[in-house]
């Protein structure tokens, strides 16, 4: 969605309203309209983000994301990975046994996406990764995991 469509409409409306005034009023309105474009774009973005949050809350099993690239805003709906029952992902306190430290090297883009997913699930990256590994192991045991040739 091109945000310029909306900021241009606001600018044109402001200039049209100022056309009733003298040249100085028209020049002032044009300058104000140009100065207000960035603020308007930010206000639109804030409104879109708030709407995405409300829609995400209403959907429950999916999350709506708004991203911006220059003056283009895009919306994307993702299925939540943490929508399974509470008991599927034990908390740290519920885990038993020894804790092992593992160093995991990820490309930056993958790490960023994992951090976003963890934040959306209100979890730390470590807890989220532990849940993902547990889920993958559970799926593999059920026969849903990736098949490997031996």
RODO-2510 file (C-alpha; in nm, 4 decimals, decimal comma):
residues 150
     n   res          X          Y          Z
     1     x     0,0000     0,0000     0,0000
     2     x     0,1542     0,3268    -0,1111
     3     x     0,1260     0,5767     0,1748
     4     x     0,1893     0,8621    -0,0703
     5     x    -0,1700     0,8187    -0,1917
     6     x    -0,2937     0,9266     0,1506
     7     x    -0,0377     1,1961     0,2270
     8     x    -0,0911     1,3488    -0,1191
     9     x    -0,4678     1,3544    -0,0639
    10     x    -0,4214     1,5368     0,2663
    11     x    -0,1784     1,7843     0,1069
    12     x    -0,4160     1,8479    -0,1854
    13     x    -0,7104     1,9003     0,0513
    14     x    -0,5104     2,1487     0,2587
    15     x    -0,3985     2,3399    -0,0502
    16     x    -0,7539     2,3393    -0,1894
    17     x    -0,8873     2,4828     0,1359
    18     x    -0,6180     2,7521     0,1280
    19     x    -0,7102     2,8438    -0,2308
    20     x    -0,9890     3,0535    -0,0829
    21     x    -0,7303     3,2816     0,0762
    22     x    -0,4762     3,5228    -0,0648
    23     x    -0,1380     3,4275    -0,2156
    24     x     0,0353     3,4416     0,1210
    25     x    -0,2225     3,2044     0,2731
    26     x    -0,1823     2,9677    -0,0219
    27     x     0,1994     2,9710     0,0070
    28     x     0,1775     2,9086     0,3821
    29     x    -0,0647     2,6181     0,3285
    30     x     0,1636     2,4639     0,0646
    31     x     0,4629     2,4880     0,2995
    32     x     0,2647     2,3404     0,5893
    33     x     0,1355     2,0591     0,3686
    34     x     0,4885     1,9683     0,2602
    35     x     0,6148     1,9804     0,6184
    36     x     0,3253     1,7673     0,7424
    37     x     0,3843     1,4781     0,4991
    38     x     0,6370     1,2960     0,7182
    39     x     0,4258     1,3434     1,0298
    40     x     0,1190     1,2225     0,8420
    41     x     0,3056     0,9143     0,7189
    42     x     0,4095     0,8353     1,0776
    43     x     0,0528     0,8869     1,2006
    44     x    -0,0753     0,6510     0,9312
    45     x     0,1830     0,3938     1,0312
    46     x     0,0867     0,4222     1,3971
    47     x    -0,2802     0,3754     1,3045
    48     x    -0,1994     0,0721     1,0879
    49     x     0,0115    -0,0807     1,3657
    50     x    -0,2630    -0,0266     1,6220
    51     x    -0,5158    -0,1816     1,3850
    52     x    -0,2846    -0,4801     1,3252
    53     x    -0,2580    -0,5323     1,7015
    54     x    -0,6375    -0,5238     1,7418
    55     x    -0,6921    -0,7625     1,4514
    56     x    -0,4216    -0,9973     1,5852
    57     x    -0,5940    -1,0037     1,9232
    58     x    -0,9283    -1,0818     1,7600
    59     x    -0,7818    -1,3583     1,5398
    60     x    -0,6005    -1,5336     1,8247
    61     x    -0,4278    -1,7985     1,6136
    62     x    -0,2723    -1,5507     1,3688
    63     x    -0,0735    -1,2310     1,3956
    64     x    -0,0979    -0,9329     1,1618
    65     x     0,2298    -0,7550     1,0841
    66     x     0,2771    -0,4141     0,9254
    67     x     0,6126    -0,3337     0,7684
    68     x     0,7360    -0,0293     0,5817
    69     x     0,9764     0,0038     0,2936
    70     x     1,0208     0,3695     0,2080
    71     x     0,6706     0,4989     0,1487
    72     x     0,5162     0,1546     0,0956
    73     x     0,3419    -0,0236     0,3819
    74     x     0,2679    -0,3934     0,3568
    75     x     0,0522    -0,6159     0,5732
    76     x     0,1122    -0,9820     0,6269
    77     x    -0,0764    -1,2379     0,8350
    78     x     0,1199    -1,5176     1,0010
    79     x    -0,0003    -1,8231     1,1861
    80     x     0,1191    -1,8197     1,5455
    81     x     0,3573    -2,1002     1,6296
    82     x     0,2704    -2,0769     1,9999
    83     x    -0,1034    -2,1416     1,9697
    84     x    -0,0886    -2,4952     2,1039
    85     x    -0,2090    -2,5895     2,4479
    86     x    -0,0313    -2,4529     2,7523
    87     x     0,1079    -2,7939     2,8455
    88     x     0,2890    -2,8399     2,5134
    89     x     0,5702    -2,6001     2,6063
    90     x     0,6785    -2,6386     2,9665
    91     x     0,8148    -2,3341     3,1407
    92     x     1,1707    -2,3238     3,2678
    93     x     1,0448    -2,4014     3,6192
    94     x     0,8566    -2,7083     3,4939
    95     x     1,1593    -2,8576     3,3188
    96     x     1,3520    -3,1248     3,5016
    97     x     1,7003    -3,2597     3,4465
    98     x     2,0288    -3,0938     3,3720
    99     x     2,0481    -2,7838     3,1554
   100     x     2,3037    -2,7889     2,8741
   101     x     2,4487    -2,4888     2,6993
   102     x     2,4594    -2,4982     2,3195
   103     x     2,6147    -2,2435     2,0878
   104     x     2,3966    -2,1960     1,7813
   105     x     2,5235    -1,9971     1,4853
   106     x     2,2535    -1,8422     1,2666
   107     x     2,2684    -1,6005     0,9761
   108     x     2,1608    -1,2546     1,0950
   109     x     1,8326    -1,2546     0,9014
   110     x     1,7262    -1,5884     1,0488
   111     x     1,8252    -1,4756     1,3986
   112     x     1,6214    -1,1563     1,3566
   113     x     1,3160    -1,3514     1,2447
   114     x     1,3537    -1,5903     1,5384
   115     x     1,3776    -1,2937     1,7778
   116     x     1,0597    -1,1461     1,6256
   117     x     0,8768    -1,4768     1,6663
   118     x     0,9940    -1,5055     2,0263
   119     x     0,8820    -1,1503     2,1031
   120     x     0,5401    -1,2174     1,9472
   121     x     0,5073    -1,5174     2,1750
   122     x     0,6169    -1,3103     2,4775
   123     x     0,9134    -1,5425     2,5249
   124     x     1,2880    -1,5059     2,5390
   125     x     1,4773    -1,6243     2,2315
   126     x     1,6243    -1,9085     2,4381
   127     x     1,2820    -2,0283     2,5587
   128     x     1,1335    -1,9929     2,2118
   129     x     1,4160    -2,1947     2,0516
   130     x     1,3783    -2,4639     2,3196
   131     x     1,0068    -2,4838     2,2395
   132     x     1,0733    -2,5057     1,8660
   133     x     1,3257    -2,7871     1,9156
   134     x     1,0821    -2,9700     2,1481
   135     x     0,8034    -2,9328     1,8918
   136     x     1,0236    -3,0559     1,6081
   137     x     1,1296    -3,3592     1,8127
   138     x     0,7683    -3,4330     1,9080
   139     x     0,6610    -3,4081     1,5405
   140     x     0,9474    -3,6315     1,4344
   141     x     0,8447    -3,8928     1,6921
   142     x     0,4875    -3,8788     1,5545
   143     x     0,6197    -3,9299     1,2029
   144     x     0,5594    -3,5700     1,0857
   145     x     0,9228    -3,4640     1,0881
   146     x     1,1619    -3,4477     0,7962
   147     x     1,2511    -3,7803     0,6397
   148     x     1,6179    -3,8554     0,5846
   149     x     1,7726    -4,1104     0,3545
   150     x     2,0197    -4,3338     0,5316
***
